[in-house]
């Protein structure tokens, strides 16, 4: 039976906090004083890790790490809120960083700041964004970034079996890193065939299920399934309306409509009554 294991963000960063801090801040002399409690009274925290650090150039400050499996539109507001609350709690400058592990499904432009303007009152918060899929896998080995070893398969240049095997050797050579092997297996399964993953490493699902990212992927899969079902239902309804208006559509048009998002289908359902010809429908689809 597998022993209990924590393969969440706090555990990963604690493996090599100083190298992690130096890599993210690009301050070669930064030192980690402690990992501080970033729990706040008003808002629950799940994925943030705050480090109290110091360097000769800046003095003491807080490195606020927000690790997310995928970016979502709510994160800029969260980065603004938590930066301010943590700064108030500890009375220290805050250096906030958003680390995204996997690309978003629709690959959005990820902003590096939060800004709002309500009745002339402006709010603004900068933060650094690090997308792991843009990080070169080789720096993990060059800079001894043990925190990133489980993510090597999804890093830039990390998809090769030889690179995954190198990451595996690093994990197995260190007793403190052994428990991270299931997480490496998990991310390797995104880029390698499952039999290859099973052949080169242990696939311990009992340990992996304890990872918050594994749970988030499960939830994400359920949400995608729900959205897919909603989209299919909306597409069938729109196609019925179009068939009644113009007769049976050609397969190419039907395929284009079935690939629309729920929001696009809802817009099409509202606008199709204004179409007089199939050509107008084709023009609308070309603009999407």
C-alpha positions as CSV (number, residue, x, y, z in Angstrom):
1,X,0.0,0.0,0.0
2,X,1.3,3.4,-0.9
3,X,2.3,5.7,1.9
4,X,0.5,9.1,2.2
5,X,2.1,11.7,0.0
6,X,1.8,15.4,-0.6
7,X,2.6,16.3,-4.3
8,X,1.0,19.7,-4.3
9,X,2.6,23.1,-4.8
10,X,3.8,23.7,-1.3
11,X,5.6,20.3,-1.2
12,X,7.2,20.9,-4.6
13,X,8.5,24.4,-3.9
14,X,9.9,23.3,-0.5
15,X,12.2,20.8,-2.3
16,X,14.4,23.6,-3.6
17,X,13.0,27.0,-2.5
18,X,16.1,29.1,-3.0
19,X,16.8,27.9,-6.6
20,X,13.1,28.4,-7.3
21,X,13.1,32.0,-5.9
22,X,16.3,32.8,-7.8
23,X,14.9,31.5,-11.1
24,X,11.6,33.4,-10.8
25,X,13.0,36.7,-9.6
26,X,16.2,36.6,-11.6
27,X,18.0,37.8,-8.4
28,X,21.1,35.5,-8.1
29,X,21.7,36.5,-4.5
30,X,18.2,36.1,-3.1
31,X,17.9,33.9,0.0
32,X,14.8,32.3,1.4
33,X,14.1,33.1,5.0
34,X,10.9,31.0,5.4
35,X,7.7,29.8,3.9
36,X,5.1,31.9,5.4
37,X,1.4,31.3,6.1
38,X,-0.6,33.0,3.4
39,X,-4.0,31.8,4.6
40,X,-6.3,34.8,4.9
41,X,-9.4,35.3,6.9
42,X,-11.8,36.3,4.1
43,X,-10.7,34.2,1.2
44,X,-9.7,30.6,1.0
45,X,-6.4,29.8,-0.7
46,X,-5.6,26.6,-2.5
47,X,-2.7,27.0,-4.9
48,X,-0.6,29.8,-3.5
49,X,2.8,29.6,-1.7
50,X,4.3,32.7,-0.1
51,X,8.1,32.8,0.6
52,X,9.7,35.4,2.7
53,X,13.0,36.2,0.9
54,X,15.8,38.7,1.1
55,X,18.5,40.0,-1.2
56,X,21.3,42.7,-0.8
57,X,19.6,44.8,-3.5
58,X,16.0,44.7,-2.3
59,X,16.0,43.8,1.4
60,X,13.2,41.6,2.7
61,X,10.1,40.9,0.5
62,X,7.4,38.3,-0.1
63,X,7.5,36.1,-3.2
64,X,3.9,35.2,-3.8
65,X,3.6,32.1,-6.0
66,X,0.2,31.3,-7.6
67,X,0.4,27.8,-9.2
68,X,-2.5,27.0,-11.6
69,X,-3.1,24.0,-13.7
70,X,-4.6,26.2,-16.4
71,X,-5.2,30.0,-16.6
72,X,-8.7,31.2,-16.0
73,X,-10.2,34.7,-16.5
74,X,-10.7,35.1,-12.7
75,X,-7.0,35.0,-11.9
76,X,-6.0,38.7,-12.6
77,X,-8.6,39.8,-9.9
78,X,-7.3,37.1,-7.5
79,X,-3.7,38.2,-8.0
80,X,-4.7,41.8,-7.2
81,X,-6.7,40.8,-4.1
82,X,-4.1,38.4,-2.6
83,X,-1.1,40.7,-3.3
84,X,-2.8,43.5,-1.4
85,X,-4.0,41.3,1.5
86,X,-0.7,39.5,1.9
87,X,1.2,42.9,1.8
88,X,-1.2,44.2,4.5
89,X,-0.8,41.1,6.7
90,X,3.0,41.0,6.7
91,X,3.8,44.7,6.0
92,X,6.3,43.8,3.3
93,X,6.6,44.4,-0.4
94,X,5.1,41.6,-2.5
95,X,6.4,40.2,-5.7
96,X,3.5,38.2,-7.2
97,X,4.0,35.5,-9.8
98,X,1.4,33.4,-11.7
99,X,2.7,30.0,-12.8
100,X,0.5,28.3,-15.4
101,X,1.2,24.6,-15.8
102,X,-0.8,23.6,-18.9
103,X,-2.0,25.8,-21.8
104,X,-5.6,26.8,-21.7
105,X,-7.9,24.8,-24.0
106,X,-8.6,27.9,-26.2
107,X,-5.1,29.4,-25.7
108,X,-6.1,32.8,-24.5
109,X,-3.8,35.8,-24.2
110,X,-2.7,35.7,-20.6
111,X,-2.6,39.3,-19.1
112,X,0.3,40.3,-16.8
113,X,-1.8,42.8,-14.9
114,X,-5.2,43.5,-13.4
115,X,-6.8,46.9,-14.1
116,X,-10.2,48.4,-13.6
117,X,-11.8,51.8,-13.7
118,X,-15.0,52.4,-11.9
119,X,-16.4,56.0,-11.9
120,X,-12.9,57.3,-12.4
121,X,-11.4,55.2,-9.5
122,X,-8.6,53.1,-11.0
123,X,-7.2,49.9,-9.6
124,X,-4.0,48.3,-11.0
125,X,-1.8,45.4,-10.1
126,X,1.2,44.0,-12.1
127,X,2.3,40.4,-11.7
128,X,4.8,38.2,-13.5
129,X,3.4,35.3,-15.6
130,X,5.4,32.1,-16.2
131,X,3.9,29.6,-18.6
132,X,5.7,26.2,-18.1
133,X,5.1,25.1,-21.7
134,X,7.4,28.0,-22.7
135,X,10.2,27.1,-20.3
136,X,13.1,25.2,-21.7
137,X,13.4,21.7,-20.2
138,X,17.2,21.9,-20.1
139,X,17.3,24.7,-17.5
140,X,15.7,22.3,-15.0
141,X,18.9,20.2,-15.0
142,X,21.3,23.1,-15.5
143,X,19.9,25.1,-12.6
144,X,18.9,22.2,-10.4
145,X,15.3,23.2,-10.3
146,X,14.0,20.1,-8.5
147,X,10.6,21.6,-8.1
148,X,10.1,21.4,-11.9
149,X,11.3,17.8,-12.4
150,X,7.8,16.3,-12.4
151,X,6.8,18.9,-15.1
152,X,9.7,18.2,-17.5
153,X,7.5,16.3,-20.1
154,X,5.3,19.4,-20.7
155,X,8.2,21.9,-20.8
156,X,9.7,23.1,-24.1
157,X,11.9,20.3,-25.4
158,X,10.8,17.9,-22.7
159,X,8.6,15.7,-24.9
160,X,11.4,13.3,-25.8
161,X,11.6,10.0,-24.1
162,X,15.3,10.5,-23.4
163,X,14.6,13.8,-21.5
164,X,11.8,12.1,-19.5
165,X,14.2,9.3,-18.6
166,X,16.7,11.9,-17.4
167,X,14.1,13.5,-15.2
168,X,13.2,10.1,-13.8
169,X,16.9,9.3,-13.0
170,X,17.1,12.6,-11.1
171,X,14.0,11.7,-9.1
172,X,15.2,8.2,-8.2
173,X,18.6,9.4,-7.2
174,X,17.2,11.5,-4.4
175,X,15.2,9.9,-1.5
176,X,13.3,13.2,-1.1
177,X,12.1,13.1,-4.6
178,X,10.9,9.5,-4.9
179,X,7.3,10.3,-4.1
180,X,7.1,12.7,-7.1
181,X,7.5,9.9,-9.6
182,X,3.7,9.4,-10.0
183,X,3.4,13.1,-10.9
184,X,6.1,12.8,-13.5
185,X,4.3,9.8,-14.9
186,X,1.1,11.7,-15.0
187,X,2.5,14.6,-17.1
188,X,4.5,12.2,-19.2
189,X,1.2,10.6,-20.2
190,X,0.3,13.9,-21.9
191,X,3.2,13.5,-24.4
192,X,4.1,9.8,-24.6
193,X,2.2,6.7,-25.3
194,X,0.8,5.1,-22.2
195,X,2.7,1.8,-22.7
196,X,6.0,3.8,-22.9
197,X,5.2,5.6,-19.7
198,X,4.3,2.3,-17.9
199,X,7.5,0.8,-19.2
200,X,9.9,3.5,-18.0
201,X,8.4,4.3,-14.6
202,X,6.1,3.3,-11.8
203,X,2.5,4.3,-12.4
204,X,1.1,4.7,-8.9
205,X,-2.4,5.9,-9.2
206,X,-3.0,5.7,-5.4
207,X,-0.4,8.3,-4.8
208,X,-1.2,10.4,-7.8
209,X,-4.9,10.8,-6.7
210,X,-3.6,12.8,-3.7
211,X,-2.3,15.5,-6.0
212,X,-4.6,18.6,-6.2
213,X,-3.8,18.9,-9.9
214,X,-5.0,15.4,-10.6
215,X,-8.3,16.3,-8.9
216,X,-8.5,19.5,-10.9
217,X,-8.0,17.6,-14.2
218,X,-10.8,15.3,-13.2
219,X,-13.1,18.2,-12.5
220,X,-12.0,19.9,-15.7
221,X,-12.8,16.7,-17.7
222,X,-16.3,16.6,-16.2
223,X,-16.9,20.3,-17.0
224,X,-15.7,19.8,-20.6
225,X,-18.0,16.8,-20.9
226,X,-20.9,18.9,-19.7
227,X,-20.1,21.8,-22.1
228,X,-19.7,19.3,-25.0
229,X,-23.1,17.9,-24.2
230,X,-24.6,21.4,-24.0
231,X,-22.9,22.3,-27.3
232,X,-24.2,19.2,-29.1
233,X,-27.7,19.9,-27.9
234,X,-27.6,23.5,-29.0
235,X,-26.1,22.6,-32.4
236,X,-28.9,20.1,-33.1
237,X,-31.5,22.7,-32.2
238,X,-29.9,25.3,-34.5
239,X,-29.5,22.8,-37.4
240,X,-33.2,21.9,-37.1
241,X,-34.1,25.6,-37.4
242,X,-31.8,26.1,-40.4
243,X,-33.1,23.0,-42.1
244,X,-36.7,24.2,-41.7
245,X,-35.7,27.6,-43.1
246,X,-33.4,26.6,-46.0
247,X,-33.9,22.9,-46.5
248,X,-31.2,20.3,-45.8
249,X,-27.8,21.9,-45.5
250,X,-24.7,20.5,-47.2
251,X,-22.4,18.4,-44.9
252,X,-19.6,21.1,-44.9
253,X,-22.0,23.7,-43.5
254,X,-23.3,21.2,-40.9
255,X,-19.8,20.4,-39.8
256,X,-18.9,24.1,-39.4
257,X,-22.0,24.7,-37.3
258,X,-21.3,21.6,-35.1
259,X,-17.8,23.0,-34.3
260,X,-19.2,26.3,-33.0
261,X,-19.0,27.1,-29.3
262,X,-22.1,27.3,-27.2
263,X,-21.9,31.1,-27.2
264,X,-21.6,31.2,-31.0
265,X,-24.5,28.8,-31.4
266,X,-26.6,31.0,-29.2
267,X,-25.7,34.0,-31.3
268,X,-26.5,32.1,-34.5
269,X,-29.9,31.1,-33.1
270,X,-30.7,34.7,-32.6
271,X,-29.5,35.9,-36.0
272,X,-30.6,33.1,-38.3
273,X,-34.1,34.7,-38.6
274,X,-32.4,37.6,-40.3
275,X,-30.8,35.4,-43.0
276,X,-32.6,35.4,-46.3
277,X,-30.3,33.0,-48.1
278,X,-27.8,30.2,-47.4
279,X,-25.1,32.5,-48.7
280,X,-25.7,34.9,-45.8
281,X,-25.3,32.0,-43.4
282,X,-22.0,31.1,-45.1
283,X,-20.8,34.7,-44.8
284,X,-21.7,34.7,-41.1
285,X,-19.8,31.5,-40.5
286,X,-16.7,32.9,-42.3
287,X,-16.6,35.7,-39.9
288,X,-16.5,33.5,-36.8
